[in-house]
Amino acid sequence: MKETKIYNLHMGPAKCALDLGDGSERGEYVNQDYILNKLGRPHRAINLMYCYYPNDKKWPKRVSAAYKNDGTGAWGYPYDDYFTYKGGLNGNLKGEPFNYMREIRSHGQDVLLTLTMDPFLSDEHIIAIARDLRTFGRVLLRINHEATGNWFAFNKMASYEEVANFFVRCCDIIHREAKNVKIILCLDGYKKMSEKKMDKEDIFKEAIKAADIESVDRYLALHWGWPYDVAKKGGNTFARYSVKDIYEITKKSYKRYVEINGGEKRPMVLSELNADADVTGAYDQAQMMEDFAKYVKEDPDKWLSGFTFYQMRDRGRLGLEIEDPNNSEVGIEQPVMKTYKKLLFDKYFYPRLKQGKETKLPVKLRWGGSEDAEGLAIPIHFKQDPVFCEAYFEGSLEKANLMMELNGRWFYKAPGVKCIDFMSAFYEKRLKGEKDLTLKIFAPPANGENDKKQGDDWQINYYYTLKALPELRIEYKPIVKDLDR
């Protein structure tokens, strides 16, 4: 790039962050390149759902492949039908979920790991899991979620007191062994607005105090009988709720968490949120999500720090896409996708980007996670709407791993890639004349892991020195004129 001014740039948290579920008992993992190109920007975090029951005789096989369902529904197995966590004691970091965690972080997102576990695991197992996570920067770890329910294997294996005590023990060990990990407690909260206490809050009081982040899961509509029956009128395996009621009862749960924590306001998230189109149909699903987001934006209390949309691609109707029954690698976009994309680019749900002082190359960029990163801002003057706009990466830049934003759209450049075409940033937002835009550049770790050699803060921060700028090619006319005009 020709000599130009460059500026420091900081990325901070949105007023309410958006996370995305990617894979579960209901759908397969979708790669981050596809999601980024489909949605146009990275998320704060990507939620992966795994289980760890190493004492079962058929572990580590996925339970639905190892056992027959007992006929009681989706959770009628000896352990939970999530993908199996291949790390832990006597495990390794080569397979799942670590391959996906690396991809998530290289694409400028944090890992949100939901992990259901045997509540009678030894300390050695928990220590091993904590050490597995130490190189992955800021990790949000949700342990034994929906803990006041009765459907997961850990609730069938142990009393609520034992589940609560196990959570506290996990917090103690993981906080000691992996300072980069924040732990989420997910309870059911209030079931009715008239209740004075949350469900089983006395049992989980110490767990509430031990957690870093408080949470509940909320579905505006849900067909819990899936896939064993079809939601039809007169059935009893599904329900639809008032969006306003769900919002208010979730907010009440947050306030109760604050009271239990002696007035301390810890981050509150909805770790799973959606409306099941099995119950509502596709159009009402989209409308209910829009309505819920409106309540969040218009509430002056600003109490919700984030929510996770469940999920990217679903075999039922809980996804931005439905999985094509003929090919699991193909997604069929749903109307809620358009609604969700609007939320992604709404200022309220968008990360805060603040341009700083002018600087010069080389620049040391810091990646502390999707809510605390230091990048670079490069002003670019466009004479008009471009026909070609691309960046070339030569020399040291060829090996760089970069997340970039131009005209509102984000792009990923993997190591070894020499050219990125920015034109998709203009297809839906064409310029109407001259305009000054800013190319924003961040450098998350190329292999998804932080480097122990980079300093005492290596568990949180990753550093990359940018020595040169990409060479931009901007053309305002076709290379060859229209021969028919």
Secondary structure, 3 states (H helix, E strand, C coil): CCCCCEEEEEEECCCCEEEEECCECCECCCCHHHHHHHHCCCCCEEEEEEEECCCCCCCCCCHHHHCCCCCCCCCCCCCCCCEECCCCCCCCCCCCCHHHHHHHHHCCCEEEEEEEECCCCCHHHHHHHHHHCCCCCCEEEEECCCCCCCCCHHHHHCCHHHHHHHHHHHHHHHHHHCCCEEEEEEECCCCCCCCCCCCCCCCCHHHHHHCCEEEEEEEEEEECCCCCCCCCCCCCCEEECCHHHHHHHHHHHHHHHHHHCCCCCCCEEEEEEEECHHHHCHHHHHHHHHHHHHHHHHCCCCCCCEEEECCCEECCCCCCEEEECCEEEEEEECHHHHHHHHHHCCHHHCCEEEEEEEECCCEEEEECCCCCEEEEEEEEEECCCCCEEEEECCHHHHHCCEEEEECCEEEEECCCCCEEECCHHHHCCCCCCCEEEEEEEECCCCCCCCCHHHCCCCCCCEEEEECCCCEEEEECCCCCCCCCC
